[in-house]
Amino acid sequence: MTQAIKVALAGAGAFGIKHLDAIRNIDGVEVVSLVGRELDKTRAVAEKYGVRHVTTDLADSVALPEVDAVILCTPTQMHAAQALQCLRAGKHVEVEIPLADSLDEAQAVVDEQRRSGLVAMVGHTRRFNPSHQWVHRRIGAGELRVQQMDVQTYFFRRTNMNALGQPRSWTDHLLWHHAAHTVDLFAWQSGGEIVQAHAVQGPIHPELGIAMDMSIQLKSSSGAICTLSLSFNNDGPLGTFFRYICDNGTYIARYDDLVDGKDQPIDVSKVDVSMNGIELQDREFFAAIREGREPNASVASVLPCYRVLDRLEKQLASQG
């Protein structure tokens, strides 16, 4: 494919805008359709980014013959069904994390991708952040081996608001969304299969219907272990902090930034063509389409993460 890749983007909220900003930096890609829940707000975003076609129905976008690919930034509960809709319409698809909120739905998307032969990947952005790429390359070169990862994922979400402080039409989830980042990253960095997984959670929020605090322990077949603490009750520094305790140094990653165990910054500006993990994720999606190959974070490669989440969900349900 040498002509411009034409993209429909579904979800004109906080994360959809991150992708629109990223795509502006990628040559040979054009967003030609924007899907949103509220037509007037979606039109306003489309006008800002020069998108011609606006709709509230994904079916309108995938019916456009010129659309080659779709990026889904819609509510979690819609991801699997919409991914299947895109693949069945003959469109490549990138699904924001998580792929699904059940193992059966995740498996269905993998099965459909294999049947169609199209590119389908998931927004496991940590694989693309320059900070985590720097660690991964040193692991691949035999310079590092992960002994333990200590991860904190902390937000303050006692009301149902998005990253822009606007009301959400859906409920976020610590296990199926936020834990998915770390479960997948731990397996990717340790180079092994997750062979042990345990979880406990705090009380269920009476209105949101989700646990606001959770603790997860993982062990890789490599011998490495991971401790993950998650909270929507944290009224303090927000985001996710990853501490890599290795056989040859300690490193702390926060999104696209990296410091060593003495808090000395590590320059990761030359790791890739951008310092923006979302942009790098999107670049991989479009490169895989052009090159006719499986992308990093393909639906098949991240499926083991969702198997672990399924095991953890069943554990938590059995605890009552």
Helices and strands as residue ranges (DSSP letters): E 5-10, H 14-23, E 29-35, H 39-49, E 53-55, H 58-62, E 69-72, G 76-78, H 79-88, E 92-96, H 103-116, E 120-123, G 125-127, H 130-140, E 146-154, I 174-179, H 180-190, E 194-201, E 213-220, E 225-231, E 239-246, E 249-254, E 257-260, H 277-291, H 299-319
